[in-house]
């Protein structure tokens, strides 16, 4: 019997107002310099989240060959994207921050500080690991965390994303999606208190429950070695009613718009999600072109409306200049691509 495979976090969607400016910043500070695809077209299938109307947009999927999930940098081209209508507090519902991997927290901090980036002090998580926050020019928050799992050493300070901090109203209910379906089945910590390291954020003086999850089984699939291991931190606030970060806004508006997983077995995943109470809200139903790439994509909502995307990749450009595109439908879905093939993505590098 065919089973679904969760290959890893493929990308984090980031809504921006100036895609060229934002991508340049992410290249310079997070090393997101590999262009997987770039596409200017109309988003026809996300109507439940775009005001019921197709929306023109410009999107880039950028990666870092040191490893981790990419960024899908996304900009409306015929409407002005909106920011949140309130100050986001820690524990509000949705993707609060994206985790970025670093081999050397102190060296990364020193470099970011010297370049006058908006950084916190070096902090410690509930089990004593050091990290710090950096806020980009567009008010998006990134948590720089220690992670020694790297795909290729390019002497950059960071890899790409290896997880996210997500606000929820019910940890146990949310774990049906994140732990059962997405297989983050191992609890690293589960603490409830007022946390000193979150006191710098609005709402950080409220009691929070923080649950850090990771997957106990090694991921499989074509690009699993590039994505590497990942973690999800769920946060529930007590003492106030949290707001939805994307309340009264469109998918694609400013901020972290979705968390996307590379998967195999979309039909099997569809049935599992439906059975466990997370039916697909959007389904491309067949192969969908995204520039030079193609695949089958779908979306579910977590219990608080945060959008989780699934992509079953059918083809992906490897060396765009010579037209080398890889057809993944003809491969063993559990087998990782040879490292040398993934490393040839360096020919798609964009330099500042």
Buried (B, 14 or more C-beta within 10 A) or exposed (E): EEEBBBBBBBBBBBBBBEBEEBBBBBBEBBBBBBBBBBBEBEBEBBEEBBEEEBBEBBBBBBBBBBBBBBBBBBBBEEBEBBBBEEEBBBBBBBBBBBBBBBBEBEEBBEBBBEEEBEBBEBBEBBEEBBBBBBBBEBEBBBBBBBBEBBBBEBEBBBBBBBBBBBBBBEBEEBBBBBBEBBBBBEEBEEEBEEBEBBEEBEBBEBBBBBBBBBBEEEBBBBBBBBBBBBBBBBBBBEEEEBBBBBEEBBBBBBBBBBBBBBBBBBEBBBEBBEEEEBEBBBBBEEBBBBBBBBBBBBBBBBBBBBBBBBBBBBBBBBBBEEEEBBEBBEBEBEEBBEEEBBBEBEEBEBEE
